[in-house]
Amino acid sequence: MNRQYPRLVLRDSSFRSNARETISRCAACGIQVCGVIKGVNGLPEVARRFRECGVTQLGTSRLEQVERCRQAGIPGPYLLIRIPGPTELPELVRLCEMSLQSERKTLDLLEQECTRQEKSHAVIIMADLGDLREGFWDKDEMVDVCAEVEEHMDNLDLAGVGVNVGCYGSVVATPEKLQELVDV
């Protein structure tokens, strides 16, 4: 018997049931679900199941995973769930419809790349609320950048603002902490 480890066992009926229930509950609250394929190394089979269950988009932190899923015929939209480096912008624009952003300079370069590829790209501007992972520390600067995207960057669409909590700095997503994001 040829077994490779580590090994992922996916119980299709359980996966579909859990995904559909989560999507249904979120939809009842007006929330769209992004199926994150990062933890399964971007397996196209998992991405396909997520799409079949009704996720609005697929997310990962690896552009090569998006490439593999697209080659397998799994449609987007795709969200890059980390901040891209400047050298990744051509591939980002080619492969993903949306990304997280936390630097004005990167947004300027992204706008240029979108112009070059004649594409639009949606961005979620990140605020750092103490988790030390990503985002603007200066909330006034963040608001100014959001306004700049909306008013002067023709190829970028402001999809919203976001925050990463419970990761590197172990900031807990308390109502008070999330109110800080709402206040921005």
trRosetta pair geometry for C-beta under 8 A, 3 or more apart (Angstrom, degrees):
i j d omega theta_ij theta_ji phi_ij phi_ji
3 7 6.8 -47 -176 -61 92 148
4 7 6.2 133 88 -79 64 97
8 40 6.2 97 -142 -136 168 92
8 43 7.6 -137 73 -31 153 155
10 15 5.7 8 -176 -44 96 143
10 45 7.5 169 45 119 160 121
10 46 6.9 -149 -103 -89 155 93
10 49 7.9 -168 167 -9 142 165
11 14 4.0 39 96 23 114 116
11 15 6.3 161 80 -19 58 86
12 15 5.7 -56 -143 36 28 112
12 16 6.2 22 162 -14 65 109
12 49 7.2 -140 -138 -118 80 137
13 16 6.0 -56 -144 40 28 108
13 17 6.1 29 157 -20 63 111
14 17 5.7 -56 -143 39 28 111
14 18 6.1 24 160 -15 65 110
15 18 6.1 -63 -148 40 24 105
15 19 6.1 20 158 -16 64 112
15 46 7.9 -113 -163 -132 148 80
15 49 5.9 11 128 155 131 148
16 19 5.8 -56 -140 40 27 109
16 20 6.0 23 163 -16 65 111
16 49 6.6 -108 -78 -170 81 106
16 52 7.6 -44 -117 100 105 111
16 53 5.8 -168 -140 -88 66 115
17 20 6.2 -59 -144 39 23 106
17 21 6.3 21 158 -17 62 111
18 21 5.9 -58 -145 38 28 110
18 22 6.2 27 158 -18 64 109
19 22 5.9 -58 -148 38 28 110
19 23 6.2 25 157 -16 65 110
19 35 7.3 14 -138 -105 120 118
19 49 7.1 157 -4 140 164 95
19 50 6.4 -146 -143 -118 146 58
19 53 3.9 22 118 156 127 167
19 54 7.7 151 141 43 101 80
19 55 7.3 -67 -171 -48 114 99
20 23 5.8 -55 -142 40 30 110
20 24 6.1 33 156 -23 64 109
20 53 5.1 -122 -66 -158 73 101
20 54 6.9 79 -114 24 69 118
21 24 5.7 -54 -145 36 28 113
21 25 6.4 25 158 -16 63 107
22 25 6.0 -58 -148 37 28 107
22 26 6.3 23 156 -14 64 110
22 33 6.4 102 125 -110 101 153
23 26 5.8 -58 -145 41 29 109
23 27 6.0 32 156 -24 65 108
23 33 5.0 -103 -105 16 77 146
23 53 6.2 164 -8 141 147 96
23 54 4.9 123 164 86 161 113
23 55 6.5 -119 -95 -79 125 55
24 27 5.7 -53 -144 34 27 112
24 28 6.6 33 155 -24 61 104
25 28 5.8 -52 -155 28 31 115
25 29 7.1 12 152 -3 61 106
26 29 6.0 -72 -159 45 37 100
26 31 3.9 -90 -175 82 92 107
26 32 7.1 141 137 -90 123 5
26 33 5.2 118 64 -56 161 101
27 30 7.5 49 -169 -73 34 17
27 31 7.0 -102 -68 60 26 62
27 32 7.7 52 -93 -94 70 47
27 33 8.0 -62 -49 -13 79 102
32 56 3.9 6 -179 -14 115 157
32 57 7.6 55 143 7 120 91
33 54 7.7 67 53 108 118 80
33 55 4.9 -92 101 -127 96 78
33 56 6.0 136 58 7 50 92
34 55 6.4 82 -141 -177 19 114
34 56 6.5 -55 -77 63 58 90
34 57 4.9 -22 -117 74 86 90
34 58 6.9 140 -169 -119 76 11
34 59 4.5 45 157 -18 122 121
34 79 5.7 -32 -145 29 142 141
34 81 8.0 148 132 -78 144 119
35 46 8.0 -169 157 145 123 87
35 47 7.1 145 106 -129 127 54
35 50 3.2 120 174 -160 173 143
35 51 7.5 -115 29 -50 148 53
35 53 7.8 111 -77 61 139 114
35 55 3.8 -84 -23 -79 106 172
35 57 7.5 -166 26 96 71 40
35 58 5.3 -31 70 -111 91 68
35 59 7.0 167 80 22 38 78
36 39 6.8 61 120 3 100 96
36 58 7.7 139 -97 -168 24 58
36 59 4.6 -35 -101 76 72 100
36 60 6.7 136 -160 -79 66 54
36 81 6.7 7 -122 -28 110 162
37 40 5.7 -69 -166 53 66 98
37 41 8.0 -55 152 75 84 23
37 42 4.9 79 127 -112 116 47
37 43 6.8 -145 -168 40 109 59
37 46 5.6 146 -128 98 98 115
37 47 5.0 -8 -86 -75 151 90
37 50 7.1 -114 -67 -6 100 150
37 58 5.8 8 -10 -172 118 108
37 59 7.1 159 16 73 73 45
37 60 5.1 -42 66 -71 85 112
37 65 6.3 178 104 161 113 133
37 69 7.2 94 79 -67 169 143
38 41 7.9 28 179 -75 33 22
38 42 7.1 13 -100 -57 32 75
38 59 7.2 -36 -26 117 103 76
38 60 4.5 154 -70 -136 77 72
38 61 5.2 49 -115 10 131 90
38 62 6.8 132 -122 6 81 96
38 65 7.2 168 -101 45 52 173
38 81 6.8 -87 -43 50 138 133
40 43 4.7 -67 136 13 108 109
40 46 4.7 57 92 4 157 167
41 65 6.9 -161 165 -104 45 118
42 47 7.0 11 -169 -44 59 123
42 60 5.5 34 -88 -119 100 161
42 62 6.1 -103 -39 72 134 118
42 64 7.4 174 40 100 165 68
42 65 2.5 -153 -83 -149 155 110
42 66 7.2 -93 -139 -38 135 37
42 68 5.7 104 128 59 124 126
42 69 6.1 -112 180 -39 98 106
43 46 4.4 76 77 8 102 105
43 47 6.9 -174 93 -7 52 85
44 47 5.3 -55 -143 40 38 114
44 48 6.0 43 156 -24 70 104
44 68 6.2 -124 -53 135 103 93
44 69 5.0 166 -104 -111 81 64
44 72 3.7 24 -141 52 153 172
44 74 5.8 -171 -151 -19 89 134
45 48 5.8 -51 -148 33 28 113
45 49 6.6 28 152 -18 61 104
46 49 5.7 -52 -150 35 34 111
46 50 6.5 39 151 -21 65 102
47 50 5.7 -52 -151 33 32 114
47 51 6.5 30 153 -17 65 105
47 58 5.4 29 -141 -128 100 151
47 69 4.6 -16 72 -129 174 128
47 72 7.6 117 67 74 127 134
47 74 4.8 64 120 172 121 166
48 51 5.8 -55 -150 37 32 110
48 52 6.3 33 152 -20 65 107
48 72 7.4 -94 -54 128 113 125
48 74 5.4 -114 -77 -99 72 117
49 52 5.6 -54 -146 37 33 113
49 53 6.3 28 156 -17 65 108
50 53 5.9 -64 -152 39 28 108
50 55 4.5 -13 165 8 95 136
50 58 6.2 113 94 -99 142 97
51 54 7.8 83 -180 -46 30 14
51 55 6.3 -71 -88 48 39 92
51 58 7.1 -40 -62 -54 93 115
51 74 6.1 -175 -15 -158 149 96
51 75 7.0 117 -136 54 149 80
55 58 6.6 90 107 -74 135 64
56 77 7.7 -13 142 48 73 102
57 76 6.7 9 -140 178 86 72
57 77 4.4 -38 -118 80 110 88
57 78 6.5 171 -177 -93 98 18
57 79 5.4 78 131 -19 134 105
57 97 7.5 -119 -132 59 130 119
57 98 7.1 3 -172 32 164 130
58 66 7.8 153 101 -111 114 81
58 69 6.8 -122 111 145 160 167
58 74 7.3 35 -17 139 160 121
58 76 6.8 -112 34 -131 98 57
58 77 7.6 -179 29 97 69 45
58 78 5.3 -29 73 -110 89 72
58 79 7.2 -177 91 23 38 78
59 78 7.1 143 -93 -166 38 61
59 79 4.1 -27 -101 71 92 102
59 80 7.5 172 -150 -88 76 7
59 81 4.5 70 173 -46 115 119
60 65 4.6 -95 141 84 164 138
60 66 6.2 -166 53 -52 123 83
60 78 7.4 -33 25 -165 91 105
60 79 7.9 133 20 79 47 62
60 80 7.2 -37 77 -120 58 49
60 81 6.4 -164 102 16 7 106
61 80 6.9 80 -126 -168 37 69
61 81 5.3 -71 -71 67 74 87
61 82 4.3 55 -136 -10 98 122
62 65 4.2 81 85 -2 104 108
62 66 7.4 -176 101 -7 60 79
63 66 5.4 -49 -155 33 44 114
63 67 6.4 50 146 -23 70 102
63 80 7.0 -6 -77 -105 80 118
63 88 6.4 -173 -30 -161 149 115
63 91 5.1 63 178 134 153 125
63 92 6.7 -90 -100 -80 128 59
63 95 5.7 121 -156 57 92 158
63 96 7.4 -94 -116 -28 85 114
64 67 5.3 -46 -147 34 38 119
64 68 6.4 42 153 -21 65 102
65 68 5.7 -50 -147 34 33 112
65 69 6.4 30 154 -15 64 106
66 69 5.9 -59 -149 40 31 108
66 70 6.1 30 155 -18 67 108
66 78 4.8 90 -129 -176 119 162
66 80 7.7 -54 -40 -79 144 83
66 95 4.5 100 116 166 133 126
66 96 6.1 -62 -137 -67 166 88
67 70 5.9 -58 -146 38 27 109
67 71 6.3 27 155 -18 63 108
67 91 8.0 -42 -62 -167 116 112
67 95 6.1 -62 -67 -114 70 136
68 71 5.8 -56 -148 37 28 112
68 72 6.5 24 152 -16 63 109
69 72 5.6 -59 -149 40 33 110
69 74 4.4 -61 175 58 91 125
69 78 7.6 142 76 -91 134 130
70 73 7.7 65 179 -61 32 14
70 74 6.7 -91 -82 60 30 72
70 76 7.5 -4 -92 -44 99 93
70 78 7.8 -66 -58 -33 105 144
70 95 6.6 -129 -21 -141 149 86
76 96 7.3 159 -127 -134 142 43
76 97 5.4 138 148 -10 143 118
77 96 7.6 70 -179 -166 79 58
77 97 3.8 -65 -147 40 110 142
77 98 6.2 58 157 -1 126 105
78 95 6.4 -46 71 145 145 80
78 96 4.5 -98 95 -118 99 74
78 97 6.1 121 47 15 58 82
78 98 7.4 -170 97 38 43 77
79 96 6.5 104 -110 -162 15 116
79 97 7.4 -47 -72 66 58 78
79 98 4.5 -25 -107 82 80 106
79 99 6.8 163 -162 -87 60 37
79 100 7.9 66 174 -31 96 79
80 84 6.0 26 129 -55 156 106
80 92 6.1 -46 -24 -134 154 101
80 96 4.9 -39 -29 -104 96 175
80 98 7.3 -166 22 99 68 54
80 99 4.1 0 53 -115 107 93
80 100 6.7 -119 98 17 78 77
81 100 6.4 55 -154 -13 32 123
82 100 6.4 -88 174 49 5 124
82 134 7.4 170 -155 -47 63 159
83 99 7.9 98 -126 162 35 106
83 100 5.7 -79 -74 99 59 98
83 101 6.7 104 -126 -119 84 32
83 102 5.5 -58 -100 23 132 104
83 103 7.5 80 -163 0 130 101
83 106 7.4 52 -174 120 99 178
83 126 7.4 -91 -73 19 105 146
83 134 5.1 -179 -28 -139 124 138
84 88 4.4 -129 -171 83 105 124
84 89 6.3 128 125 -76 135 61
84 92 4.9 -15 -107 -74 167 147
84 99 5.9 -25 -13 -170 116 150
84 106 7.1 150 75 -166 81 131
84 110 8.0 107 66 -86 127 114
85 88 4.9 91 58 3 76 108
86 89 6.0 -26 -165 -17 41 115
86 105 7.9 -42 -82 129 119 102
86 106 6.4 -128 -80 -112 77 81
86 109 5.5 -18 -134 127 93 171
88 91 5.5 -65 -168 51 65 107
88 92 5.4 74 134 -35 88 106
89 92 5.2 -51 -137 35 34 118
89 93 6.2 30 166 -17 68 103
89 106 7.7 -174 -78 -163 121 81
89 109 5.7 -130 -61 132 167 106
89 110 5.6 -141 -138 -96 121 64
89 113 4.5 -167 144 -35 115 164
90 93 6.2 -59 -150 37 27 105
90 94 6.3 24 154 -17 63 113
90 113 5.9 -138 -82 -148 53 126
90 117 7.5 143 -143 -55 68 127
91 94 5.5 -59 -144 41 33 113
91 95 5.8 5 166 -1 70 118
92 95 6.5 -75 -139 47 19 93
92 96 5.5 -42 -168 38 63 113
92 99 5.9 1 -170 -58 124 150
92 110 7.4 -56 94 -122 136 100
92 113 7.7 64 65 113 99 153
92 121 7.7 54 132 -137 97 148
93 96 7.5 -58 -91 55 14 72
93 110 7.3 160 -67 -156 108 75
93 113 5.0 -167 -24 131 148 112
93 114 5.6 -161 -128 -84 133 63
93 117 5.1 153 130 30 132 154
93 119 5.6 141 177 69 102 135
93 121 5.8 -83 -118 -66 80 137
94 117 6.7 -137 -74 -132 70 153
96 99 5.8 85 114 -59 140 94
96 121 7.5 59 101 -139 80 106
97 121 6.7 -171 -169 -131 38 61
97 122 6.1 25 145 21 78 101
98 121 7.0 159 -94 -176 35 71
98 122 4.1 -24 -104 75 92 101
98 123 7.0 180 -155 -79 69 26
98 124 6.9 51 174 -17 107 95
98 159 5.9 20 -136 -25 122 162
99 110 7.8 -142 57 -128 134 146
99 121 7.0 -4 13 171 100 116
99 122 7.9 148 19 87 54 59
99 123 6.1 -22 68 -114 72 70
99 124 7.4 -141 108 27 32 81
100 123 7.6 99 -137 -163 15 71
100 124 5.2 -37 -107 71 62 100
100 126 5.3 42 -176 -46 103 122
100 134 6.8 68 138 122 130 147
100 162 6.4 -78 -122 60 104 140
101 106 6.0 -165 -148 98 98 119
101 107 5.6 86 175 -74 145 93
101 110 7.2 -80 -104 -5 137 159
101 123 4.6 -12 6 -163 130 120
101 124 6.9 149 21 69 76 46
101 125 5.8 -39 75 -103 91 57
101 126 6.7 177 75 3 35 91
102 106 7.7 35 58 42 48 137
102 125 7.1 121 -93 -163 52 60
102 126 4.4 -46 -77 58 106 108
102 128 7.5 67 -149 -38 139 98
102 134 5.0 -174 -11 170 157 88
102 135 4.7 -115 -122 -100 132 26
102 136 5.8 -161 -158 -40 84 64
103 106 4.2 81 74 8 104 106
103 107 6.8 -169 94 -9 55 84
104 107 5.6 -57 -152 36 34 114
104 108 6.5 37 152 -21 67 102
104 141 7.8 -92 -42 173 122 104
104 145 5.4 -127 -88 -110 90 116
104 148 7.5 35 -133 67 102 157
105 108 5.7 -52 -153 32 33 113
105 109 6.6 28 151 -13 65 106
106 109 5.6 -56 -149 41 35 110
106 110 6.0 39 151 -23 68 106
107 110 5.4 -51 -142 36 31 114
107 111 6.4 38 155 -23 63 101
107 123 6.9 40 -116 -124 100 172
107 145 6.7 141 9 -168 162 109
107 148 7.6 100 120 101 145 119
107 149 6.5 -86 -166 -84 138 101
107 153 6.9 -75 163 -90 103 160
107 156 6.7 23 -163 -93 93 172
108 111 5.8 -51 -152 31 30 113
108 112 6.7 30 150 -17 61 104
109 112 5.6 -53 -152 35 35 114
109 113 6.4 33 151 -18 67 105
110 113 5.7 -54 -146 38 33 110
110 114 6.3 36 154 -20 66 105
110 121 6.4 -106 169 76 111 146
110 123 7.3 98 116 -75 158 131
110 156 6.5 73 111 -83 112 123
111 114 5.8 -53 -147 36 30 112
111 115 6.5 33 152 -20 62 105
111 153 4.7 -106 -103 -146 130 106
111 154 7.6 96 -156 42 106 64
111 155 5.6 138 -146 54 65 106
111 156 5.6 -67 -90 -23 86 116
112 115 5.6 -55 -153 34 31 113
112 116 6.4 33 150 -21 65 105
113 116 5.4 -50 -147 35 35 115
113 117 6.3 15 159 -2 68 109
114 117 6.1 -65 -141 50 29 96
114 118 7.9 125 163 -59 56 3
114 119 5.3 -107 -149 76 75 73
114 120 6.3 56 -168 -115 130 26
114 121 5.2 -125 -92 3 127 110
114 155 3.5 162 117 140 132 140
114 156 6.6 172 10 -58 163 71
115 118 7.3 21 -174 -76 30 44
115 154 7.8 70 -85 70 98 106
115 155 5.6 -140 -59 -24 66 150
119 155 6.9 76 91 -165 46 116
120 155 5.2 -151 -111 -164 60 63
120 156 7.2 173 -162 -83 75 19
120 157 6.1 47 168 -19 117 107
121 155 6.5 35 20 144 82 89
121 156 5.8 -28 72 -110 82 66
121 157 7.2 -171 92 23 33 81
122 156 7.5 120 -115 -166 23 61
122 157 4.5 -38 -104 73 73 102
122 158 7.7 46 -156 158 73 2
122 159 4.0 66 172 -50 114 120
123 149 6.4 -111 58 -144 130 150
123 156 5.5 -2 -3 -168 120 110
123 157 7.1 157 17 74 70 48
123 158 6.3 -39 67 -111 87 47
123 159 6.2 174 68 13 29 95
124 159 5.2 -54 -70 74 74 107
124 160 5.3 -7 -123 70 87 79
124 161 6.7 136 -172 -124 74 15
124 162 4.5 34 158 -9 122 122
125 136 7.2 2 167 -6 98 121
125 142 6.2 142 148 -165 124 92
125 145 6.1 156 -137 103 142 115
125 146 5.4 -122 23 -81 162 90
125 149 7.2 -155 -55 -3 125 152
125 158 6.9 -21 -13 -140 111 97
125 160 7.7 -147 29 109 72 37
125 161 5.1 -35 71 -111 85 75
125 162 7.3 156 76 23 36 74
126 134 5.1 11 120 120 157 97
126 135 3.6 -110 130 -95 93 87
126 136 6.9 148 92 2 61 72
126 161 7.3 148 -94 -167 21 67
126 162 5.2 -36 -103 75 70 88
126 163 6.7 131 -158 -94 74 35
126 164 6.8 6 -155 -12 125 95
127 135 4.7 40 129 -180 9 132
127 136 5.7 -42 -114 56 56 84
127 139 6.7 30 -135 -106 119 83
127 142 5.8 33 -95 -131 89 167
127 161 6.1 34 -18 174 107 113
127 162 7.3 -180 20 85 75 36
127 163 5.2 -34 66 -88 88 92
127 180 7.7 -165 131 125 141 97
127 181 5.8 169 58 -114 141 83
127 184 5.5 176 -86 9 155 172
128 131 6.6 -131 -155 46 77 76
128 132 6.9 71 -164 -83 124 25
128 133 7.0 180 -120 50 98 62
128 134 6.5 -162 -79 100 99 26
128 135 3.5 165 -44 75 70 105
128 136 6.4 -166 10 68 86 27
128 137 5.3 -29 60 -80 118 63
128 163 7.6 145 -103 -138 20 82
128 164 7.8 -19 -111 45 64 90
129 135 7.6 -11 -14 91 60 154
129 163 5.3 17 -3 -152 118 132
129 165 6.6 -23 64 -81 119 103
129 171 6.1 169 99 147 92 162
129 177 5.7 111 147 -172 142 93
129 180 5.3 126 -127 90 121 139
129 181 6.5 -65 -60 -56 137 90
130 169 5.9 -146 137 119 65 150
130 171 4.7 122 89 -87 99 140
130 177 7.7 -95 35 -137 121 114
131 163 7.7 123 8 171 129 87
131 164 5.4 -130 80 101 151 82
131 165 5.3 -155 -61 -113 138 45
131 166 7.3 -36 -118 14 132 29
131 167 5.5 65 175 48 129 90
131 168 5.8 106 160 55 83 83
131 169 4.0 -178 -156 43 39 110
131 170 7.4 159 -131 27 80 22
131 171 4.2 -102 -75 18 81 118
132 168 5.2 -106 82 102 90 122
132 169 4.1 113 20 -53 100 124
133 164 4.5 -75 72 93 141 138
133 167 5.0 32 -70 83 146 133
133 168 4.6 154 -77 15 88 121
133 169 6.9 -125 -32 1 82 96
134 164 5.9 63 44 12 92 137
135 142 7.7 9 178 -100 85 132
135 162 7.8 -131 -97 90 120 72
135 163 6.6 23 -88 -121 162 60
135 164 6.9 -169 -26 19 123 94
136 139 6.8 129 114 -91 113 36
136 141 5.6 -158 -163 88 129 101
136 142 3.7 171 75 -74 155 104
136 145 7.0 -173 -71 22 148 141
138 141 3.9 56 97 12 114 116
138 142 6.7 171 94 -17 60 83
139 142 5.2 -47 -147 33 38 118
139 143 6.5 41 154 -19 66 100
139 183 7.9 -2 -169 105 154 96
139 184 4.9 -124 -153 -109 112 105
140 143 5.8 -51 -150 35 33 110
140 144 6.5 35 150 -19 64 105
141 144 5.6 -55 -150 37 33 114
141 145 6.3 34 152 -20 66 105
142 145 5.7 -54 -149 35 31 111
142 146 6.5 34 152 -20 64 103
142 161 7.5 75 163 -130 122 126
142 184 6.1 -12 94 -166 135 129
143 146 5.6 -50 -149 34 33 114
143 147 6.5 33 152 -17 64 104
143 184 6.6 -151 -64 -172 95 80
144 147 5.7 -55 -151 37 32 111
144 148 6.3 36 150 -23 65 105
145 148 5.4 -51 -147 34 34 116
145 149 6.5 38 153 -21 65 100
146 149 5.8 -51 -152 32 32 111
146 150 6.4 27 153 -14 64 109
146 158 5.8 79 -157 -130 79 146
146 161 6.9 -36 -92 -73 136 109
147 150 5.7 -59 -147 41 32 111
147 151 5.8 4 165 0 69 119
148 151 6.4 -68 -131 49 22 94
148 152 5.4 -44 -166 41 63 114
148 153 6.6 59 138 -20 74 105
149 152 7.7 -57 -87 53 7 71
149 153 4.9 -38 -139 35 49 129
149 156 5.1 -83 -155 109 94 123
149 157 7.8 78 158 175 107 8
149 158 4.7 114 107 -65 126 102
150 153 7.8 40 4 38 15 88
150 158 5.2 -37 -69 0 85 134
153 156 4.0 -6 126 38 127 111
161 181 6.7 179 116 -171 115 96
161 184 6.3 -143 151 102 164 119
162 181 7.9 -13 -168 -150 17 136
163 178 7.5 -170 53 -116 147 66
163 181 4.9 -101 -27 -88 137 136
164 167 5.3 -21 158 7 107 138
165 171 4.7 -89 -143 92 87 97
165 172 6.8 41 165 160 119 8
165 173 4.5 133 93 -71 145 83
165 177 6.5 102 -113 135 149 140
165 178 8.0 -84 -14 -72 156 82
166 170 6.7 21 -136 -140 38 40
166 171 6.7 -87 -45 73 42 56
166 172 6.5 62 -80 -112 86 41
166 173 6.1 -41 -31 -23 114 97
167 170 7.6 -128 64 -65 24 37
171 177 6.3 156 164 -146 109 151
172 177 6.8 158 88 0 59 153
173 177 6.1 -130 -141 78 33 127
173 178 6.0 44 -170 -52 80 109
174 177 4.6 95 51 6 81 101
174 178 7.0 -157 86 0 41 86
175 178 6.0 -62 -144 44 29 105
175 179 6.2 41 153 -31 65 104
176 179 5.5 -49 -150 26 30 118
176 180 7.3 42 148 -26 58 92
177 180 5.8 -41 -168 15 39 115
177 181 7.7 33 141 -11 61 97
178 181 5.5 -44 -161 31 50 113
178 182 6.5 53 142 -19 70 101
179 182 5.2 -50 -147 38 41 115
179 183 6.1 49 151 -26 68 101
180 183 5.7 -51 -150 31 29 115
180 184 7.0 33 150 -21 60 98
181 184 5.7 -49 -156 28 37 111
